[in-house]
């Protein structure tokens, strides 16, 4: 199984990353490995997580309060979501 998600956060990228990982743990995901991609001045990023329940990719942006929405998707859709987001972040 794979998951994609969308998060909103009023916090900086580091704090947002921590909050996303904490929320995944609360939802029963055991984090095996994670990484965080963002552009220095953009209010936007991507958190990629390997878990006991499958791969998770969460796109976050600035917002008034922290919230996270996840959906289960096919592995191909997850991979495309990650690829598209990384292309956007790199400016390609």
ZIKA-V565884 format. One record per pair of residues at least 24 apart in sequence whose ideal C-beta (glycine too) atoms are under 8 Angstrom apart, sorted by the first residue. I is the first residue (numbers start at 1). J is the second residue. D is the distance in whole Angstrom. If there is no record, write none. Layout:
i=I j=J d=D
i=I j=J d=D
//
This chain:
i=1 j=53 d=6
i=1 j=54 d=4
i=1 j=72 d=6
i=2 j=54 d=5
i=2 j=55 d=5
i=2 j=56 d=7
i=2 j=57 d=8
i=2 j=72 d=7
i=2 j=73 d=6
i=2 j=74 d=7
i=2 j=75 d=5
i=2 j=77 d=7
i=2 j=78 d=4
i=2 j=79 d=8
i=3 j=53 d=8
i=3 j=54 d=6
i=3 j=55 d=7
i=3 j=56 d=4
i=3 j=57 d=7
i=3 j=70 d=5
i=3 j=71 d=7
i=3 j=72 d=6
i=3 j=73 d=7
i=3 j=78 d=7
i=4 j=56 d=8
i=4 j=57 d=5
i=4 j=58 d=7
i=4 j=59 d=8
i=4 j=70 d=7
i=4 j=71 d=6
i=4 j=73 d=5
i=4 j=77 d=7
i=4 j=78 d=6
i=4 j=81 d=5
i=5 j=56 d=7
i=5 j=57 d=7
i=5 j=58 d=4
i=5 j=59 d=7
i=5 j=68 d=6
i=5 j=69 d=6
i=5 j=70 d=4
i=5 j=71 d=7
i=6 j=58 d=7
i=6 j=59 d=6
i=6 j=60 d=7
i=6 j=68 d=8
i=6 j=69 d=5
i=7 j=47 d=8
i=7 j=58 d=5
i=7 j=59 d=7
i=7 j=60 d=4
i=7 j=61 d=8
i=7 j=66 d=7
i=7 j=67 d=7
i=7 j=68 d=5
i=7 j=69 d=8
i=8 j=60 d=7
i=8 j=61 d=6
i=8 j=62 d=7
i=8 j=63 d=3
i=8 j=64 d=7
i=8 j=65 d=7
i=8 j=66 d=7
i=8 j=67 d=5
i=9 j=60 d=6
i=9 j=61 d=8
i=9 j=62 d=7
i=9 j=63 d=6
i=9 j=66 d=5
i=10 j=62 d=7
i=10 j=63 d=6
i=10 j=64 d=6
i=10 j=65 d=6
i=10 j=66 d=7
i=11 j=66 d=7
i=13 j=38 d=5
i=13 j=45 d=6
i=16 j=45 d=7
i=16 j=60 d=5
i=16 j=66 d=8
i=17 j=45 d=8
i=17 j=47 d=6
i=19 j=66 d=6
i=20 j=47 d=5
i=20 j=58 d=6
i=20 j=60 d=7
i=20 j=68 d=7
i=21 j=47 d=8
i=21 j=49 d=7
i=23 j=68 d=5
i=24 j=49 d=6
i=24 j=51 d=7
i=24 j=56 d=7
i=27 j=70 d=7
i=28 j=53 d=7
i=29 j=53 d=6
i=29 j=56 d=7
i=37 j=85 d=8
i=37 j=86 d=6
i=37 j=89 d=6
i=38 j=89 d=7
i=39 j=89 d=6
i=42 j=89 d=7
i=44 j=89 d=7
i=45 j=89 d=7
i=46 j=82 d=7
i=46 j=85 d=5
i=46 j=86 d=7
i=46 j=89 d=7
i=48 j=82 d=6
i=57 j=81 d=5
i=57 j=82 d=5
i=57 j=85 d=7
i=59 j=85 d=5
//
